Amino acid sequence: MAQTTLNIRIDEDIKREFDSFCSKVGLNASVAVNMFVKEILRTRELPFIVTDVDTKKREARKRFMQTIEDMQEQSIINGTNDMTMDEIDDIIAEVRKERRDEI
């Protein structure tokens, strides 16, 4: 198979760190980049997730809302769903005080 050269620009410190890592695992940068390219071609996808900030925010909000729903369900099971905010604040303050006392 004929070989060709791929020239890329990379920050000098990152290159040095990458070379060091590759050396520790018995590779060089060229072999590591070739492995990366071959994995992309084999799987037809990047070997990591690439998202935009808005997608991350939407996913975080979705997880947050699910957590709130789970907490609401658990509060019904525990019989604490009718607590006032003042009662909840008092419990939180008590737990925080106990944590500070442990330190």
C-alpha positions as CSV (number, residue, x, y, z in Angstrom):
1,M,0.0,0.0,0.0
2,A,1.4,3.4,-0.9
3,Q,2.2,5.8,1.9
4,T,1.4,9.5,2.0
5,T,2.1,12.2,4.5
6,L,-0.5,14.0,6.6
7,N,0.6,17.4,8.0
8,I,-1.3,18.8,10.9
9,R,-0.8,21.8,13.2
10,I,-1.0,21.2,16.9
11,D,0.1,23.1,20.0
12,E,3.7,22.3,21.0
13,D,2.9,21.4,24.6
14,I,0.0,19.1,23.5
15,K,2.3,17.4,21.0
16,R,5.0,16.9,23.6
17,E,2.4,15.4,26.0
18,F,0.9,13.2,23.2
19,D,4.4,11.9,22.3
20,S,5.1,11.1,25.9
21,F,1.8,9.2,26.3
22,C,2.4,7.3,23.0
23,S,5.9,6.4,24.1
24,K,4.6,5.0,27.5
25,V,2.1,2.7,25.7
26,G,4.7,1.6,23.1
27,L,3.5,3.7,20.1
28,N,4.6,6.8,18.3
29,A,2.4,9.6,17.2
30,S,2.2,8.3,13.6
31,V,1.0,4.9,14.7
32,A,-1.5,6.4,17.1
33,V,-3.0,8.7,14.5
34,N,-3.2,5.8,12.0
35,M,-5.1,3.8,14.7
36,F,-7.4,6.7,15.2
37,V,-8.1,7.1,11.4
38,K,-8.6,3.3,11.0
39,E,-11.0,3.1,13.9
40,I,-13.1,5.9,12.4
41,L,-13.2,4.2,9.0
42,R,-14.0,0.8,10.6
43,T,-16.9,2.1,12.7
44,R,-17.9,5.0,10.5
45,E,-18.1,7.3,13.6
46,L,-15.8,9.2,15.8
47,P,-14.6,7.3,18.8
48,F,-15.9,10.0,21.2
49,I,-19.1,12.1,21.3
50,V,-19.1,15.5,19.7
51,T,-21.9,17.8,20.7
52,D,-22.6,21.5,20.8
53,V,-23.2,23.4,24.0
54,D,-26.9,23.7,23.4
55,T,-27.3,19.9,23.2
56,K,-25.3,19.5,26.4
57,K,-27.6,22.0,28.1
58,R,-30.7,20.2,26.9
59,E,-29.4,16.9,28.1
60,A,-28.4,18.4,31.5
61,R,-31.9,19.9,31.8
62,K,-33.5,16.7,30.9
63,R,-31.5,14.8,33.5
64,F,-32.3,17.5,36.1
65,M,-36.0,17.3,35.4
66,Q,-35.9,13.5,35.7
67,T,-34.1,13.9,39.0
68,I,-36.8,16.3,40.2
69,E,-39.5,13.8,39.2
70,D,-37.7,11.0,40.9
71,M,-37.4,13.1,44.1
72,Q,-41.1,14.0,43.9
73,E,-42.0,10.3,43.6
74,Q,-39.7,9.4,46.5
75,S,-41.2,12.1,48.7
76,I,-44.7,10.6,48.2
77,I,-43.3,7.2,49.1
78,N,-41.6,8.7,52.2
79,G,-44.6,10.7,53.2
80,T,-42.7,14.0,53.0
81,N,-44.5,15.5,50.0
82,D,-46.6,17.8,52.2
83,M,-43.6,19.5,53.9
84,T,-43.2,23.2,53.8
85,M,-40.1,24.9,52.4
86,D,-39.3,26.1,55.9
87,E,-39.3,22.5,57.1
88,I,-37.1,21.4,54.3
89,D,-34.7,24.3,54.9
90,D,-34.5,23.3,58.6
91,I,-33.6,19.7,57.6
92,I,-31.0,21.0,55.1
93,A,-29.5,23.3,57.8
94,E,-29.3,20.4,60.3
95,V,-27.6,18.1,57.8
96,R,-25.1,20.9,56.9
97,K,-24.4,21.5,60.6
98,E,-23.8,17.8,61.1
99,R,-21.3,17.7,58.2
100,R,-19.4,20.7,59.5
101,D,-19.2,19.1,62.9
102,E,-17.7,16.0,61.3
103,I,-14.9,17.9,59.8
